[in-house]
Amino acid sequence: MKKRIAMVMALMMAASLAACGSQDSGSGAASGSSAGTTSESGGSDAAENAGGASGVEDGVLTIAMECAYAPYNWTQTDDSNGAVPIKDSNEYANGYDVMMAKKICEANGWELEVVRTDWDSLVPGVQSGIYDAVIAGQSMTEERMEQVDFAGPYYYASIVCVTKKDSPYASATGISDLSGGTCTAQIATIWYDSMLPQIEGAQIQTAAESAPAMLMALETDTVDFICTDMPTAMGACAQYEDMTILDFSDSDDGFVVDEGEINIGVSVMKGNTELKDAIDSVLSTMTEDDFNEIMDEAIAVQPMSQS
């Protein structure tokens, strides 16, 4: 009898050890697989490892923007007009993007955290999970939609040019009238990559690193005109009284654009449907008139100079 009991206990111990070994082995394999996959595919696996979570379980929506792209976003020294702190700085962010982000957070019961980064880092940062979303005046282009998912649109922005009021190009009625002029736009934008090449005979200069740099190129007569979207142009003319907008939207001699190029959206990590849907639940209740009203407010309060 004692021998039988001893055998049963031995079998139970062996089974227990086997189960523990299987669990440890499985955990190790999953961990190893996850680490290996992350190094190969980056952001998509970050979402997978998070279990499809939205990234706001802590109640804080972390968003990225340039904080130098008025009237969408800019940097200021205080919290006037509803500006919010920029993470790891003593400065504040404001603008249309901040105003919209605050509405999204208020509706979902989240706190808002703004991270300042350069334009080229926006998509990689949201892909890798450094921040939850990008609200930074991004066009919903096919190329970007291959890399991230978009909520929205949260604005509809027509494409225009801006020149000096005393420029010979100020009387242009179509893009063909801009032939021969020197021009630029911000780097890695549809303005530079897709729009300027449509102007036959245009002398396209090196892309500007930022929206302020693009505007400065025009203000200092480095170029004859720039290409941008309507809100940026309106903000520019509010800041520089010698600039004027060339809008060819209703002309047969205008830019050829697709819907994604004029739709401005909020980008999130690919596959993060929970966060996308939470943002869309707010944006879907707003109309184009609502967007325009908030944009007008942003333009009205933007500082006369931005960082």
Protein Blocks (a to p, Z undefined) as FASTA:
>chain_A
ZZmmmmmmmmmmmmmmmmmmmmmmmmmmmmmmmmmmmmmnommmmmmmnnopahlmnopa
cdddeklacfkbccdfbfehhiacdehiabdcedjklmmmmmmmmmnopacddddddfkl
mmmmmmnomambdcehiacdfklmmmmccedjfbdcdddddddfkbcklmpcbfklmgoi
acdddehiaklmmmmmmmghiacddddfbfklmmmmmmnomafbdcddfklmmmmmmmmm
kbccddfklpcbbcdddfklmpccddddehilmlmmmmmmmmmmpcfklmmmmmmmmmmm
pcfbdZZ
